[in-house]
Amino acid sequence: MASHDHFLLQIFVLSTLATTALSLSPYYYANICPEALPTIKRVVEAAVYKERRMGASLLRLHFHDCFVNGCDASVLLDPTPTIDSEKNAGPNLNSIRGFEVIDQIKAEVDNVCGCSVVSCADILAVAARDSVVALGGPTYQVRLGRRDSTTANSNQANTDIPAPFFDLPALINNFKNHGLDEKDLVALSGGHTLGFARCINFRSRIYNATNIDPAFAQERQATCPSTGGDNSLGPLDPTPEHFDTAYFDSLIKQGGLLISDQALFNGGSTDDLVQTYSYNPEVFWQDFAQSMIKMGDIKPLTGNQGEIRVNCRMVNQ
């Protein structure tokens, strides 16, 4: 009975995703505000030019938004007596960043549009795509028309965002709960071709793991001590400012930074896909783009649901 109920739940999740996704369109702002997307692109490119790490940060914001009750910009809400801010959740606290860039995008988009017609949730989705492109990755059409939530949930962020210590079964289950399959898991994890992680999130692996290249472990230990230095950064792959396949190359060489990274190539069902992406960048680019679109379709608020925030950090008054 439990397995049957779980099966029905998966069918419900997938059907819900399919229904709500139909409400989104790459051309949503074509008539409402044709200058919206070029404006987002310009601000993102300037931010990434100023600090290339910002591209990874904006991509991560979209991911952490979508995995908590859908792509609704709840991750951007500041704490108030009535807002249980996801910024204070374990996976986000002292970790996610780029809020000032989102604020700048929102201000400039509202200026060119003449009013607040572009949602913060759509800004996150487009900024993630434009960040990937700015760092050498694939482009893809972002489906648009999301609206913004009026609530946030830090407890759900703690539960629903995959942890850096997850093994493969936990990762597969986590993604499945969001309507995403194993290909989505590996492709989206490839976003770790960009950016850095904090020492606290990979210390256990570099000091205790057996499925790790000793030279790689020693290199990371040089900047991540066994005690202290929790916020010291380590690159997620050897080229953290370029969108490429070095992440997958590293996994094959047992050089994944996080436990959850190396779990993708550790004798399990995702090994073949990691190898495919390592050897065939075009396949990775195509699958990454498809999975980003699919992730962006998770439980969007559309129609009269939610609101279009004037300030991405707070609900409208």
PyMOL commands that set and color helices and strands:
alter all, ss='L'
color gray80, all
select helices_A, chain A and resi 2-21+36-50+53-66+74-76+86-88+99-113+120-134+154-160+168-176+182-193+199-208+214-221+246-252+259-262+271-279+281-296
alter helices_A, ss='H'
color red, helices_A
select strands_A, chain A and resi 196-198+233-235
alter strands_A, ss='S'
color yellow, strands_A
deselect
rebuild
show_as cartoon
